[in-house]
């Protein structure tokens, strides 16, 4: 963050974990996400990065709700809902 504070919302997931999502309180842009079961893993929303080209995808999640036109890389792991591979 370059300035200001983020707004964080917490809610229960289907798994029972408490998930959190952080947003810019001014414009609502998603910034980060995580949960209490894997506290060392924080998802950084790609739209927050100046140059996301240096990062690679780890997998596809929530594939059961993906639209039919969404392209998925066949060599990456998938999770129908909450990922187990993170």
Helices and strands as residue ranges (DSSP letters): E 6-12, E 18-24, E 30-35, E 43-44, G 46-48, G 52-54, E 59-61, G 63-65, E 77-79
